[in-house]
Amino acid sequence: MPRAALRPLALALALLLATAGAHAGTTHVPRTQVPGVYHQQIGDVRVTALFDGTVALPRQALTGIAPGVVTRLLEHGYVPEDGKGLQTAVNAYLVQRGGHLALVDTGAAQCFGPGLGQVLANLRAAGYDPAEVDDVLLTHAHPDHLCGLLDADGKPAFANATVWLSQADAGYWLDPASEAGAPQALRFAFPMARSAVAPYAAAGRLRPFVAGDALPAGITALDSHGHTPGHVAWRIDGGDGQQLLVWGDIVHFHAVQFARPDASYEADSDRTAAIASRRRLMAEAAAGGWWVAGAHLPFPGLGHVRREGTAFAWVPGEFSPL
């Protein structure tokens, strides 16, 4: 090849090597994930899933199921696990119908350490001001569902919201007499519950409710007691024949409890009732083709339930543009 013809090739090679050298020592290491926000349109309702963080739940907390069966199901589920337990999401859900905003559960705030407490930041990242929330619908009174009623300064995080909590859970978790008779491992949760709701109660914006009470339009509370005495799931009418079931803590170990709904969680206050509630709501969601949102399903925790014989399976929703 003539020397003149080699010159452009040599120049191109030199530029390529120079560029490679310039980037050889450069590293880019992301420090944070994307904001934990996902929007889903369900009929006339827009649902925004809000990620609060993750907590580790040990597999040994599952009861009523052989350890070997748990191991086999977890191996097929590929759930991240470390020495503290299985990675378990904590999610909350903002439901928007027209100008009305209802937040189902609030996350753990500062109650469970640095791995949680992201709901408020993600709510703002989604473009909402917490002061715009009209109603907070609590599935139950455990810390990872109501501690987020308060901000980092201990002030009401949702300055204009009415807080809805079943009378059964309010009567149990807000009563110091219940704390004295509760299992030792759960007693820490009682003062957290009382503290979280106190400013709302003082302002007349805590609404304990029973079956038959008027609730925000288009929203129905379904009795799903078992995990706690007054646990409820919230069914939201999306219009156009579409329903959303925000079911709280019906499932903690998704890789196990869909396939084996008879497996319970040691923190359930009434394990027999919790199993019955899980079976009933899974069956209703599957039969109705309802959308489901789960507090401890992998974020964004939105999808459907499919029946498989006498058991069930989780079908995550597809990523969809708005």
HELIX and SHEET records of a PDB file:
HELIX    1   1 ARG A    3  ALA A   24  1                                  22    
HELIX    2   2 ARG A   59  ALA A   61  5                                   3    
HELIX    3   3 PRO A   67  GLY A   77  1                                  11    
HELIX    4   4 VAL A  119  ALA A  125  1                                   7    
HELIX    5   5 PRO A  130  GLU A  132  5                                   3    
HELIX    6   6 PRO A  143  LEU A  146  1                                   4    
HELIX    7   7 CYS A  147  LEU A  149  5                                   3    
HELIX    8   8 GLN A  167  TRP A  173  1                                   7    
HELIX    9   9 PRO A  176  GLY A  181  1                                   6    
HELIX   10  10 GLN A  184  LEU A  186  5                                   3    
HELIX   11  11 ALA A  189  ALA A  202  1                                  14    
HELIX   12  12 HIS A  254  GLN A  257  1                                   4    
HELIX   13  13 ARG A  271  GLY A  288  1                                  18    
SHEET    1   A 4 VAL A  37  ILE A  42  0                                        
SHEET    2   A 4 VAL A  45  LEU A  57 -1                                        
SHEET    3   A 4 GLY A  85  ARG A  97 -1                                        
SHEET    4   A 4 GLU A  81  ASP A  82 -1                                        
SHEET    1   B 7 VAL A  37  ILE A  42  0                                        
SHEET    2   B 7 VAL A  45  LEU A  57 -1                                        
SHEET    3   B 7 GLY A  85  ARG A  97 -1                                        
SHEET    4   B 7 HIS A 100  VAL A 104 -1                                        
SHEET    5   B 7 ASP A 135  LEU A 137  1                                        
SHEET    6   B 7 THR A 162  SER A 166  1                                        
SHEET    7   B 7 LEU A 206  PHE A 209  1                                        
SHEET    1   C 2 LEU A  62  THR A  63  0                                        
SHEET    2   C 2 SER A 264  TYR A 265 -1                                        
SHEET    1   D 6 ILE A 219  ASP A 223  0                                        
SHEET    2   D 6 VAL A 232  GLY A 239 -1                                        
SHEET    3   D 6 GLN A 242  VAL A 246 -1                                        
SHEET    4   D 6 TRP A 291  ALA A 293  1                                        
SHEET    5   D 6 LEU A 302  GLU A 308 -1                                        
SHEET    6   D 6 ALA A 311  PRO A 316 -1                                        
END                                                                             
